[in-house]
Amino acid sequence: MSFTGKYEVDTQENYEAFMKLIGIPDDTIAKGKNFKFTTEVVQNGNEFTWSQIYPGHTMTNKFIIGQESEMETMAGKKFKVNS
């Protein structure tokens, strides 16, 4: 089953608490509080491109199942994952 598609947020329960927890500044949280961002997933075999589209900014991470990948949080912090 492919996960390719565009997904729009329907509700944002605990949005502010989560954003604060990951280090997003209060002014940025306020700007995004009522915005429903879109997530776009493109799957090509075991390779995934995961993009979150915000007003004026798109954040994209890529990973391959079974390989270590470097990703970036919304706050710009980089981390490695094994998927």
N, C-alpha and C positions, 0 to 999 in steps of 0.2 A: 504494500500500500504506500503510495507516495504522499508526502506531506506538503508538496508544492501547492502554494496558494497564498492569498492575502487574508489576513485575519484582523478584525477591528475589535478593540476593547469594548465590552458591553458595560461592565461595572468596574469600579476601582476601590474595593474594600481595603481599608488599612493603607491606602496609598501614601499618605503623609508619613506615617510611622516607618514604612518600608524605605521610602526615599531618604529619610533622615538616617536610618540605619546604614545605608550604603554610602553615605557621605555627600549627598546632594545638598547644595546650599538652599536656604529658605526661600530666597527670591526665585530660584529656578523651580522649586516645588510649587510656589504660588502660580507661576506662569503656566505650568502643566497640569494643575489640579483639575481643571474642567475640560481638558483636551483629550479626545479619544484618539490615541495614536494607532497607527497601523503596523502590523508585523507582516513582513513578506518572507516566505520560505521558498527557496528553490532547491530541489533535491535532484542530484544527478548521480544515480547509483548510490554509493556510500558517501558522497561529498554533499555537504549542505552549506548553503549561504543563508544566513539569518539576518535580516535587516529590520530595524525598528525606525519608523519614519515619523518624525516630529516636525512641527513648524520650523522651518529654517535649518533643520539638522537631520541627518540620517546616520545611524550607527549600524555598521555591518560587521559581522563576525563570520568566519568560514571555518569549517572543521570537517575532518574525514573520520568516519567510524573506524575505530581500532587504531587510531594514530594520535600522538600527542599534538595538541594545537594550542597556539597562543590566542587568547581572546582579550577583549577590553570591556570594562563595565561602563555604564552611563557616566560615571564620574571620571573616566579616563584612566582608571587603574588597570594594568595588564596582569593577566594570570594565565597559567597553563592548565589544560584539562586533558584527561584521557577519556575519550568517548568510545 
